[in-house]
Amino acid sequence: MTILIDGHNLIGQMPDLRLDDPDDEEKLLLRLKSYRGRTGRQVVVFFDPGAAYSSPSRKSDGGISIRRAGTGQRADDLIVQHVLHHHNPREFTVVTSDRAIRDSVLRQGAKTVDSATFAADLAGSGRRRVWPRRHSGSQDRRLSVEEVQEWLEVFGQSD
């Protein structure tokens, strides 16, 4: 399984990283290297262009593949295109909280994980995470009693 990450979306969900920090991407990459070391999963992180970047780029850093959108592009579009043009989109789990990305990649057969859930995993909370889940479209569904209890525990609201 390959994890595709909406980089800036994930940074925005991490309590100790800030999007206005000039080193936010490097700090995220350090955590992703550690995650890759623990799990062995392939990781591709996508970033929107920053002020210092004008052309798309690809590189690898510590086993993490980095894709940077060029001027006039968005990382969101690169993620969707990456899934769309792959021979087996079911191999991907996309980490994002962006509904448009989630809906698009789910239609292609990929799985999704909310950025906040993945951020908690990166923080090493030690809690068992139920992810990834394959969704059937973007229809809402009721949570089971067990799922409600799990979310209450995650947010410290259980008995």
N, C-alpha and C positions, 0 to 999 in steps of 0.2 A: 504494500500500500504506500502510495506517495501522498504526502501532505502538501497542499498548495495553500499558501498563506497570503492574505491581504495585509501586507506589512503595516501600513499606517493605521489601518482599522484595528489591528491587534495592539499596536503601541497605545492607542487611545483607550484600551481596556485594561492596561496594566497599571496598577496603582502607583508604582514607583518610577514609571517612565512618562515623559511628557513630549508631545509632538513639537513643542517649541524649543526643545533641547537640541542643539546642533549635533550631538552625538547619539541621538535616540536610535537611529538605525544600527549603529555599531553595538550599542548596548543590547538591542534585541537579538542581533546576530550571535552575540556571546551566549545568550540563553538558549537560542536554537541549537547551537553547537553542542551544548550540554545535553539538551533534550535528545538530539540525534545520537549522541554517545550512549545515553541510557536505553534508548528504544531501538536503535538501528534503522529507524524509518528514514526513507528519503524525504528531504524537505526542499521545497522550492518556495522562495519568498518573493513577492512582487511589490515593488515600490513605485509610487507616482514620481514624476520628475521633480527634483528640487531646484532651487535657484542656481546651484552649481552644475546642474546636469542639463544638457541640451539634446543629447542623442540617446537612443535606446542602447542599453548595454546588457551583456550577459557575462557573468563570472561565477566563480565558485570560491567559497571561503570556508575552510574547515568542513568540507563535505556538504555545505549548504549551497544550493544553486540560487543565484540572485538574478532576478530579471527586473530591469528598471525601464519604465516607460519613457519614451522620448517626448520632446516638446509637442504639445497638441494631442498627446495620448493620455490614457488613464490606465492605471494598474488594473482597475475593474475589467476593462475591455480585454487586456492581455490574459487575465485569468479565464474569462469566459472563452476566448479563442483557443487557449491552451487545452481546455477540456473538450471543446467542440471538435478540434482537429486531431484528437488522439484516437487511436484505433480501439481503445477500451476505456472509456471514461469511468467505468465502475472501479478502476484501480485508484481513483483519486478521492481524497477527502479534502474539501475546501473549508478553510478556517476564515470565516467572515461573519459580521453582523449585518452586512448589507443585504437587504431583502431582494433587491434586483439581481444581485450576483447569485444568491442562494436559489432563487426561483429558476434562473437560467441554467445553472449547472445541475440542479435536480432533474430538470427535464431531459438532460443528456444522460442521466444515470449515475452521476457522481453522488457522493455523500457530503453532508455538511456538518460542521461543528461551529457553534456560536463562539465568537472571539472571547467573550467573557469566560466561558467554560474552559477554553484552551489556555487562557491566561492563568486561570487557577491551577491548571495542571503544570504549567511552566513554573509557577510559584512554589510547586512542590507541596501542595496542601495535604497530600497523602490520602485524600478521600478517593474512593472508587468512583470514577466517572463513567457514565453510561454514554459512550460515544464511540464511533460515529453511528448515527442512525440513518437509515435510508428512509426518506420521506416519500409519501405518495402524493406528489403535487404540493400545492401550497394551501391545501384545505386545513382549516383549524379542526382540532379534535379535542375531546375531553381527556384530561389526565386521569390515570388510574389513582387509586388511593395510595399505592406504593410510590408512584411518581410524585404526588403531592408531598408525601412524607419526606422523600429524598430532597426535594427543593426546600422544604422547611428546614431540614438539617443543614443544607448548604448555606442558607442565609441565617442560621442561628435562631430559628423561630420554633424549633420543636420543643416538646414538653420537657 
